[in-house]
Amino acid sequence: FTSHNLLPTHCDNQIYVEHDSTGKLLAICSAHVDDIKIAATEQKLAQIVKELESAFEKVKVERGTFMHCGIQHIQDMTTYNISLDQDKYIAALRCANVTLLKDKKDEELLDASHHNVYMSLLGGVAWVTQTRSDISVYVVNLQRKAKTPNVGDLKRLNKLARYMQRRSNKIRYHQLPGPLMLSVAVDSAFRREEDEGHALCGALFMLCSSDGKNPGGQVNIIDWTCRKQKHVTRSTWASELYAMCDAADVCIYILGFLTEVIHGVFPSAEGLLKLRENNTSGIPIGIATDSCAVFSALKPRDIKIPAEKNTILHLHWLHELVQRSIIKYLCRIDTRDMVADGLNKGCINRQALRELSSQGKWILEHEFKIHTHTSHTDP
């Protein structure tokens, strides 16, 4: 690729892009071993295929509908909208046979053979989180039990696999009219467990067609996270604040990638570092939270020291990102509109996550508040 003007991006060196002299994107390619996915002009595509065949052998080219790295791609050749799913892979998953465990209590640990079955099925289910955000929180919970799973854990894993097979879900991508915004819905859950606290954070990163006055609208999902909070947390306040800081950091990383795709690869990583000082990409960042406490703490011009004094530096960092317009706005939304809720809580309905993926729309149905570097506004 590099010998034919395709340059790897700094944020992911397995994704290559090429632009013409005017800065127009000609091609973008991703490489995984011998599987290559390409979006390009017809002329550039023909050139890439020809070069690949001259260097290796005749390549198999699939358009419109194809399987890539276990993910089914379907493109409407009229609208160019794309949908992704792993339905074939999910259908092939085999639930564990628990017949020999019927007389055992759920709290009893699995024997070695059933432990191996648990790990195998868990790996298969975890692979599906590439396209199924609605199961992420359950997978994280089951992965926590991977070292010493019990009978109940295996039954719950079977139940999750059957749920996936029973309920298909696709991620759909649409052409978004401008202006565009990088929006993230971030949420965190904190629960005290015996002598320690367990905090789980979830975030949905989306490219939105937005005027900057509303974090919702027509969206394309870029990525999502569902994982244990890496910071030491002692309260819901701290876990929400740390989750927002982590989400802001990932947003800047994604912004660097999008900038290189749209405008061309920076000559050095210094160009990406400058995005942390001044967002000149043309794509504003918006962060939405349902934490009224954190949102209120970030509104004043002068940050007050919180009860948990060790979090003051994190507050200052987020506040500074807003003041320098690296983050366009912070938004406090109603919990009922927080789609990331399903990424850290297993007891709530998954419909909002499923509809966001399949329809590409995030509609705020309740009151929200926005804070920018110049004002604080209610809709």
C-alpha angles and dihedrals in degrees: 000000000000091000089060101051096271110131127199116238118242092233095053118013092196091066116078129192137186129197131186125237091277093053095255114148111246101173144357121194135181122201128202111172101297097342113098127183117197137186112185148128114284092251093050092044092054090049093051093048091049092051092048092051092048091052098041126001138291109316128216111239120198124183135189098000120035145131117247122179091340094309121115112227120198120181126188102226091206102050095018089225112152134211127194129198143154097210095132092050092047092049089055094055112111118214118228119265106241098175092113090052098055093104094048127092120246091243094059116105119246120254120241096269095049090044089059090049090050093052093047095050092042090055090051093049093046090055088063093062086085088081105012112071090165092073099042097098092052092049091051090051093049091047089057088061094047096107096051110013119176133208092269091054091055091050090050090049090053090049091052092049091051091048090055092049092048097047117047119199133183134196111227126199122200135185105265121216114224153291095066130202133188103230129182129192107203130185138166136199126206127193129171111231116192105295097353142045126243117210124186122189128198131185137177116207113202139175105223137194095227143148090217093252095092129033091212134070132092109353144179114210112233101177145328136208132208115173147123114286107259094206124079106258130187100177146020089258093060095043092051092047095047091047090054091049092050091047091050090052092051090047091058089050092050090045089056091052094048091048091055092047094049102036105020138269116303115244088235140004088260089084090058092048090056089061087067088059100038129009102225095153095100090236111104122211124230126187121198124197135169092212107111091185095057093041092051092048091056096050102076120085088230113050114225122219108259125222088259096059094189089070095061093094092053090051091051092049094053091043091052092051089056094045091052091047092239082124108041095202147348115221130198108206133182116271088237089064095045103112091182088066088088091058095066105024124062097188098068130085114275095208096100092055092045094050092047090055098042100039103029094225131121111189121188106212098175139055118292136180129217130206122193133170091268106034150007113229141181119207 
